Amino acid sequence: MTALRNYILSFADDEHLMGQQHIEWIGVAPFLEEDLAFSSIGQDELGHAVMLYELVLGIDETEPTDQAIDALAYRRPADHYRSSAFVEFGTTNWAEALVRHWIYDMVEQLRWELVATSSFEPLAIVAQRADREERFHRRHGDALLDTLLHESNTDARTRIVQALDNLAPMLGSLLEPPADEAQIIADGVASASVASLHEAAIAAIDERFGTNLDPSTGTPGDGQRLTRSEAFAPLMSRMCEVLDLDPQAAW
């Protein structure tokens, strides 16, 4: 069950941190509609993280109380997290936030598809439910990028492409296979390796942004999920501010 736990935990941690990153834009996004949109999307990602953390607690034979979920989400040592550098990365740049939103949701769709018919039925149920909500996230990102990447909007296009240049190399951390993934695939929990999504992800990025990325850009590495980036500690500190004031508070 260790392989299954690691597999689900890597996805849960990505969802958790990505949700937090989105929510931090409330009140500081360029306009009110985006304040609300990013907050709503972030709430969805946190909801998906909760569902996945509940599966992990089930594997641990621990009752999924609010306190148990909080402990798993917030109170592990840093080296016990399995999040990617792609979601840990902090930015005050709106273009980067938007581009990351689009790339993450594109990859997220592919990851959910890997487990949509999982032999671990609870995971398949979560995947099917989450993907229904993700359709709205992808629609939001596409609509905004349609406007910003329009040929008449040269300044916006320049900023978006620069943001993509900054983020694309980190794609590999998002597509890095969790530990013991081969066993997961053999057991039918997932239909293929997360790393196998790289080519499709690069193609989707090129189509969306009108780029021609080197096919090796953001190639999945090995061990990146076992090491926290410099951005992890300050992000976790912000995330734990309320919990540190009131350890009995529940999200």
C-alpha positions as CSV (number, residue, x, y, z in Angstrom):
1,M,0.0,0.0,0.0
2,T,3.0,2.3,0.3
3,A,3.1,2.8,-3.5
4,L,-0.6,3.7,-3.6
5,R,-0.1,6.1,-0.7
6,N,2.8,7.9,-2.4
7,Y,1.0,8.1,-5.7
8,I,-2.2,9.7,-4.2
9,L,-0.2,11.9,-1.8
10,S,1.8,13.5,-4.7
11,F,-1.4,14.5,-6.4
12,A,-3.0,15.7,-3.2
13,D,0.0,17.9,-2.2
14,D,0.0,19.4,-5.7
15,E,-3.8,20.2,-5.5
16,H,-3.4,21.6,-2.0
17,L,-0.5,24.0,-2.8
18,M,-2.0,25.0,-6.1
19,G,-5.3,25.9,-4.4
20,Q,-3.4,28.0,-1.8
21,Q,-1.5,29.8,-4.6
22,H,-4.7,30.7,-6.4
23,I,-6.5,31.9,-3.3
24,E,-3.7,34.3,-2.4
25,W,-4.7,36.4,-5.5
26,I,-7.9,37.4,-3.9
27,G,-7.9,41.2,-3.4
28,V,-4.8,41.7,-5.5
29,A,-5.7,40.3,-8.9
30,P,-6.0,43.0,-11.7
31,F,-9.8,43.2,-11.5
32,L,-12.6,42.0,-9.3
33,E,-13.8,39.3,-11.6
34,E,-10.4,37.6,-11.4
35,D,-10.3,38.0,-7.6
36,L,-13.4,36.0,-7.5
37,A,-12.5,33.5,-10.3
38,F,-9.1,32.6,-8.8
39,S,-10.6,32.3,-5.4
40,S,-13.3,30.0,-6.6
41,I,-10.8,27.8,-8.6
42,G,-8.6,27.7,-5.6
43,Q,-11.4,26.5,-3.4
44,D,-12.1,23.7,-5.9
45,E,-8.5,22.6,-5.8
46,L,-8.5,22.5,-2.0
47,G,-11.6,20.4,-2.2
48,H,-9.9,18.0,-4.5
49,A,-7.0,17.9,-2.1
50,V,-9.3,17.0,0.8
51,M,-10.8,14.1,-1.1
52,L,-7.4,12.8,-1.9
53,Y,-6.1,13.2,1.6
54,E,-9.1,11.3,2.8
55,L,-8.1,8.4,0.6
56,V,-4.6,8.6,2.1
57,L,-6.0,8.5,5.6
58,G,-8.1,5.5,4.6
59,I,-4.9,3.7,3.5
60,D,-3.4,4.6,6.9
61,E,-6.5,3.2,8.6
62,T,-7.1,6.6,10.2
63,E,-10.5,8.2,10.5
64,P,-10.7,11.2,8.2
65,T,-11.7,13.8,10.8
66,D,-11.1,17.5,10.1
67,Q,-8.1,17.4,12.6
68,A,-6.6,14.3,10.9
69,I,-6.9,16.0,7.4
70,D,-5.3,19.2,8.8
71,A,-2.4,17.2,10.3
72,L,-1.8,15.5,7.0
73,A,-2.1,18.7,5.0
74,Y,-0.2,21.1,7.3
75,R,1.8,19.3,10.0
76,R,4.1,16.9,8.2
77,P,7.9,17.6,8.1
78,A,8.9,19.3,4.9
79,D,10.6,16.2,3.5
80,H,7.4,14.2,3.9
81,Y,5.6,16.3,1.3
82,R,5.6,15.2,-2.4
83,S,4.6,18.4,-4.1
84,S,6.2,19.7,-7.3
85,A,8.4,22.8,-7.6
86,F,5.8,23.9,-10.2
87,V,3.2,24.4,-7.5
88,E,5.6,25.6,-4.8
89,F,6.9,28.4,-6.9
90,G,5.7,31.8,-5.6
91,T,4.9,34.7,-7.9
92,T,3.6,38.2,-7.6
93,N,3.5,38.4,-11.4
94,W,-0.1,38.1,-12.7
95,A,1.0,36.8,-16.1
96,E,2.9,34.0,-14.4
97,A,-0.1,33.2,-12.2
98,L,-2.4,33.0,-15.2
99,V,0.0,30.9,-17.3
100,R,0.6,28.5,-14.4
101,H,-3.2,28.2,-13.9
102,W,-3.6,27.1,-17.5
103,I,-0.7,24.7,-17.6
104,Y,-1.6,23.2,-14.3
105,D,-5.2,22.6,-15.3
106,M,-4.1,21.1,-18.6
107,V,-1.8,18.7,-16.9
108,E,-4.3,18.0,-14.2
109,Q,-6.9,16.9,-16.8
110,L,-4.3,14.4,-18.2
111,R,-3.5,13.1,-14.7
112,W,-7.2,12.6,-13.8
113,E,-7.6,10.7,-17.0
114,L,-4.8,8.3,-15.9
115,V,-6.9,7.2,-13.0
116,A,-10.5,7.7,-14.3
117,T,-10.9,3.9,-14.6
118,S,-8.6,3.0,-11.7
119,S,-8.7,-0.4,-10.2
120,F,-8.7,1.5,-6.8
121,E,-12.4,2.5,-7.1
122,P,-12.4,5.3,-4.6
123,L,-9.7,7.1,-6.6
124,A,-11.7,6.6,-9.8
125,I,-14.7,8.2,-8.2
126,V,-12.7,11.2,-7.0
127,A,-11.2,11.6,-10.5
128,Q,-14.6,11.6,-12.2
129,R,-16.0,14.1,-9.8
130,A,-13.0,16.4,-9.9
131,D,-12.7,16.4,-13.7
132,R,-16.3,17.7,-14.0
133,E,-15.3,20.7,-12.0
134,E,-12.0,21.1,-13.8
135,R,-13.9,21.8,-17.1
136,F,-14.9,25.2,-15.7
137,H,-11.3,26.0,-14.7
138,R,-10.0,25.2,-18.2
139,R,-12.8,27.3,-19.8
140,H,-11.8,30.2,-17.6
141,G,-8.2,30.0,-18.5
142,D,-8.8,29.7,-22.2
143,A,-11.2,32.6,-22.3
144,L,-8.8,35.0,-20.7
145,L,-5.9,33.8,-22.8
146,D,-7.9,34.2,-26.0
147,T,-8.1,37.9,-25.2
148,L,-4.6,38.4,-23.9
149,L,-2.9,36.5,-26.8
150,H,-4.9,38.3,-29.5
151,E,-2.5,39.7,-32.1
152,S,-3.7,43.3,-31.4
153,N,-2.7,43.0,-27.7
154,T,1.1,43.0,-28.2
155,D,2.1,44.0,-24.7
156,A,-0.1,41.3,-23.0
157,R,1.3,38.7,-25.5
158,T,4.9,39.7,-24.6
159,R,4.2,39.3,-20.9
160,I,2.4,36.0,-21.3
161,V,5.2,34.5,-23.4
162,Q,7.8,35.7,-20.9
163,A,5.8,34.0,-18.1
164,L,5.7,30.8,-20.1
165,D,9.5,31.0,-20.6
166,N,9.9,31.2,-16.9
167,L,7.5,28.4,-16.0
168,A,8.1,25.8,-18.8
169,P,11.4,24.5,-17.4
170,M,9.5,23.5,-14.2
171,L,7.0,21.4,-16.1
172,G,9.2,18.4,-15.4
173,S,8.7,18.6,-11.6
174,L,4.9,18.4,-12.2
175,L,5.3,15.3,-14.4
176,E,7.8,13.5,-12.3
177,P,6.5,10.0,-11.5
178,P,5.9,9.3,-7.8
179,A,7.9,6.6,-6.1
180,D,7.0,3.0,-7.1
181,E,4.8,4.2,-9.9
182,A,5.6,1.0,-11.9
183,Q,3.8,-1.0,-9.2
184,I,0.8,1.4,-9.5
185,I,0.6,0.8,-13.2
186,A,1.0,-3.0,-12.8
187,D,-1.9,-3.0,-10.3
188,G,-4.2,-1.1,-12.7
189,V,-4.4,1.9,-10.4
190,A,-3.2,4.2,-13.2
191,S,-3.2,3.5,-16.9
192,A,0.2,4.9,-17.7
193,S,3.1,6.9,-16.2
194,V,2.7,10.5,-15.4
195,A,6.0,11.1,-17.3
196,S,4.3,9.8,-20.4
197,L,2.2,12.9,-20.5
198,H,5.2,15.1,-21.3
199,E,4.9,15.0,-25.1
200,A,1.1,15.8,-25.0
201,A,1.7,18.6,-22.5
202,I,4.3,20.2,-24.7
203,A,2.0,19.9,-27.7
204,A,-0.9,21.5,-25.8
205,I,1.3,24.4,-24.7
206,D,2.5,25.0,-28.2
207,E,-1.0,25.0,-29.6
208,R,-2.4,27.3,-26.9
209,F,0.4,29.9,-26.8
210,G,1.5,29.7,-30.4
211,T,5.0,28.7,-29.4
212,N,7.5,26.1,-30.6
213,L,9.1,24.8,-27.5
214,D,12.1,22.5,-27.6
215,P,10.6,19.0,-27.1
216,S,13.0,18.4,-24.2
217,T,11.7,21.4,-22.3
218,G,10.6,20.5,-18.8
219,T,11.6,16.8,-19.2
220,P,10.5,14.9,-16.1
221,G,13.4,14.3,-13.7
222,D,14.1,11.9,-10.9
223,G,13.8,12.8,-7.2
224,Q,12.5,16.3,-7.6
225,R,9.4,15.4,-5.5
226,L,11.6,14.3,-2.7
227,T,13.3,17.7,-2.3
228,R,11.5,20.9,-1.4
229,S,12.2,24.1,-3.3
230,E,13.2,27.3,-1.6
231,A,9.7,28.6,-2.1
232,F,8.1,25.8,0.0
233,A,9.0,27.1,3.5
234,P,7.6,30.6,3.1
235,L,4.5,29.2,1.4
236,M,3.8,26.8,4.2
237,S,4.4,29.5,6.8
238,R,1.6,31.6,5.2
239,M,-0.6,28.6,4.9
240,C,-0.3,27.8,8.6
241,E,-0.8,31.3,10.0
242,V,-4.4,30.7,11.1
243,L,-3.8,27.1,12.3
244,D,-0.8,28.3,14.4
245,L,-3.1,30.9,16.1
246,D,-5.8,28.3,16.7
247,P,-4.6,24.6,16.4
248,Q,-8.2,23.4,16.8
249,A,-9.4,25.4,13.7
250,A,-10.5,23.2,10.8
251,W,-10.5,23.9,7.1
